[in-house]
Amino acid sequence: MPRKSPLDKVLGKLEDLDEVNLSNLVQRLARERKLLETVFDVIRDGILVLDRNGVITYSNQQGRRLIGLKRELGEKVSLLRAAPDLAKSLGLNRLSEIVRPEVIVREILINYPEKRHLRVYAVPIEGTLSDKHSEQDAGLTVVLTDVTEEKSNVEEQIENEKVTSIMDLAAGVAHELGNPLNSINIHLQILQRSLKNEKIEGKNKGKIDKSLESCIKEVQRLDGIIVHFLKAIRPSIPDSKELNLLSVIEEILHLKEKELSGKKISIQLETQSKDPIIDGDHEQIKQVFFNVIGNAMDAITDTSEIRIIISFEDEYITVQIIDHGTGIKKENVSKVFEPYFTTKKKGNGIGMMIVHRIMRNHGGQVGIDSKYGSGTIVTLKFPRKGIRYRYLEQK
C-alpha cells in the first residue's frame, strides 16, 4: 500500500471537520505557508516551481530577481515568457508540456534583466494527491544559483596567469639580451683604452675615437632600456608614500619638454587643487603618466594640445589625459590592455598593460574612451590619501 503524505491525511479528514475546526485548519495552513515563504525569501538561491505546462506556480524573492519578474507576476506566468533562455535550457517550448526529466544540472548565460551566469538545478515533482493524479500534476522545481562573480574571478585568474607567463617570457628574453650587451660594452671599453696607447695620429684617430664612443653610448643606452623594461614589467608591491600627483605630472612633462616642443604640442593643465595627495609608489605612478602621456603625444600628428584635468571625488582623485589625435577603432578599444596589442607602428604593446597593472595594484582604476579620428580620453582614478586598498598579488 503506498504511503500517504501528511497533506493526504489532512484532506482525508476534511469531511469530519465542522465549520469552526475547518476555519482553524485553513488559518493554520495560511500561517505555515507564510512562514515557509519567509524562509524561502531569505535563501540566496532562486527557487521556481513549475506545473507540467511550464507555468510558474511559486517563486521566491531571489528567483524573481534573477529572471526579472515582478512580484505581482510571480505566479501563473509561463517560464517561456518570463525567462526564455532559462526555459529553453530546460527543454520547454510553446507546444509541449514538461516531460518529467531526470535531474537537470547545467550552467547557462541569461541576458535579461542583466547578463548573468546561472547554475541551474532542476528536479521533477510528482503529484501528491494520489497515484491516480500524479502524472497529471507532475511539475518541476528549479533552483538557480548566481555564479557570475565566480565565473568572473576564474576568467580574471586565467587572464592574470596568461599575462604573467608572457611577462616571464619577456623578462627572460630581456635578461638574455642584457648579458651579451654587457660583454660588448666591456670589450669596447678595453679597445678604447688600447687605442689610446697606440700611436695613431691625424683624422683616423679622431674618427676611430668618435666611432668607439658612439658604440659605447648606444650599448649603454640599450642596456638602460632593458633595465627599465625589466623594472617596469616585474610585479612588485608598491612602496607607498605620500605623493603629490601634480608634482609627478610636472616631472614627466619636464622630461618630455624637448619632444613636446619639437612636435609643437601644448599642454593645458587644469586642477581644482595644488595638492592632489595620494598614497603611492613614486616610480610606479611616474611610469603610469610616462606611458599615458607618451601615447597621447604619439597619437597627435599635427600641432595640437593635450589636456590634463585633475578633479576630486569622495574617495578618488581623477586624472583625465585628453588628446585630439587619431583615436582608436571601436573594435580595438577592448584590446588596449592586452599584452603586445598596439596600434602604433613602433609600439611594443605592453605600455597600457603595465598601466593597468600598476593602477590595480594601487587600488585604482583606468578607463579609456575613444573615437576613431577624433581622439582619446584616458581616465585614471586614484584612491585619496588614507583610503585603504588591498594589493592584488600576481602569481
URNORVEN-V431041 format. One record per pair of residues at least 4 apart in sequence whose ideal C-beta (glycine too) atoms are under 6 Angstrom apart, sorted by the first residue. I is the first residue (numbers start at 0). J is the second residue. D is the distance in Angstrom with one decimal. If there is no record, write none. Layout:
# URNORVEN-V431041
i->(I	I)
j->(J	J)
d->(D	D)
This chain:
# URNORVEN-V431041
i->(3	3	4	16	16	39	39	40	40	44	44	45	45	45	45	46	46	46	47	47	47	47	48	48	48	49	49	49	49	49	50	50	50	51	51	51	51	52	53	53	53	53	54	55	55	55	56	58	58	58	63	63	65	66	66	67	67	68	68	68	72	76	78	78	79	79	79	82	84	86	88	89	97	99	99	102	103	104	105	106	107	107	108	109	110	115	116	116	116	117	118	118	120	121	121	122	123	124	124	125	125	126	126	126	128	132	146	162	163	165	166	170	173	173	173	176	177	180	180	180	183	184	187	187	191	199	199	200	229	231	231	234	236	237	237	237	237	238	239	239	242	242	242	243	244	245	247	247	247	248	251	251	251	252	255	259	263	264	265	266	267	267	268	269	270	271	271	275	275	276	277	277	278	279	279	283	287	287	288	289	290	290	291	291	295	295	295	297	298	298	298	299	299	299	303	305	306	307	308	309	310	311	314	315	316	316	317	318	319	319	320	321	322	322	323	324	326	326	326	326	326	326	326	327	327	327	328	332	332	334	335	335	336	336	336	338	339	340	341	341	349	354	355	358	358	359	360	362	362	363	363	364	365	366	367	368	369	382	382)
j->(7	8	127	20	21	46	59	59	60	142	144	61	62	65	143	59	62	142	55	58	62	141	56	57	140	53	55	78	138	139	54	56	138	96	97	137	138	96	77	78	91	97	77	74	76	78	74	62	63	73	68	73	143	81	82	111	112	72	73	81	76	81	82	86	83	86	91	86	109	91	107	121	139	123	137	122	121	120	119	118	117	119	116	115	114	147	146	147	150	143	144	146	142	139	141	140	139	138	140	133	137	132	133	136	132	136	150	338	393	338	232	229	225	228	229	225	225	218	221	222	218	218	214	215	211	203	204	204	233	286	353	393	390	280	283	360	361	280	278	279	277	279	281	276	275	275	284	285	288	288	288	289	292	266	259	264	302	299	304	305	304	306	307	308	309	310	311	309	316	384	381	384	384	284	361	357	354	357	292	293	350	354	320	377	305	320	322	343	322	324	325	303	322	324	323	322	321	320	319	318	317	316	386	380	381	383	380	379	376	378	377	376	374	375	374	374	369	370	371	372	373	374	375	331	332	369	371	367	369	340	351	367	351	352	355	352	348	348	346	348	353	365	365	363	365	391	390	382	388	380	381	380	379	378	377	376	375	386	388)
d->(4.1	5.6	5.5	4.4	4.5	5.8	4.1	5.3	4.2	5.3	5.1	4.3	3.3	4.5	3.6	4.5	5.1	5.9	5.7	5.1	4.8	4.3	5.1	4.0	5.5	5.5	6.0	5.9	5.2	4.5	5.1	5.3	4.6	5.0	4.9	4.9	5.4	5.4	5.8	5.1	4.6	5.8	5.5	5.9	5.5	5.8	5.9	4.3	5.0	4.5	4.3	5.4	5.3	5.6	4.0	5.5	3.2	5.6	6.0	5.2	5.1	5.3	5.8	4.5	5.9	4.1	5.5	6.0	4.5	4.3	4.7	6.0	5.4	4.3	5.0	5.2	4.0	5.4	5.4	5.2	5.5	5.9	5.7	5.5	5.5	4.8	5.0	4.8	4.6	5.1	4.2	5.0	4.4	5.6	4.7	5.3	5.9	4.4	5.7	4.9	5.8	4.8	3.2	3.3	4.8	5.4	5.6	5.7	5.7	4.7	4.9	5.8	5.0	5.4	5.4	6.0	4.9	5.7	5.7	5.1	5.5	4.6	5.5	5.0	4.9	5.9	4.2	5.8	5.9	5.8	5.4	4.3	5.6	3.7	5.8	5.7	5.8	4.9	4.5	5.7	5.4	4.5	5.9	5.9	4.3	5.6	5.5	5.6	6.0	5.6	4.6	5.4	5.7	6.0	5.4	4.8	4.2	5.9	4.4	5.5	5.5	4.7	4.9	4.8	3.9	5.9	5.6	5.2	4.8	4.6	4.6	5.5	5.4	4.7	5.6	4.8	5.1	5.3	5.6	6.0	4.2	5.2	5.2	5.1	5.0	5.5	4.0	5.8	5.3	2.8	5.2	4.7	5.8	4.4	5.4	5.2	4.2	5.6	4.5	5.3	4.9	5.8	5.5	4.5	4.9	5.6	5.2	4.6	5.8	5.2	4.7	5.0	5.2	5.7	4.1	5.6	4.9	5.1	4.4	5.4	5.2	5.4	5.6	5.2	5.3	4.0	4.7	6.0	5.6	4.6	5.1	5.7	5.5	5.5	4.5	5.2	3.8	5.0	3.3	3.9	5.9	5.9	5.6	4.2	4.6	5.9	5.7	4.8	2.4	5.3	4.8	4.3	5.5	4.5	5.6	4.5	4.1	3.8	5.4)
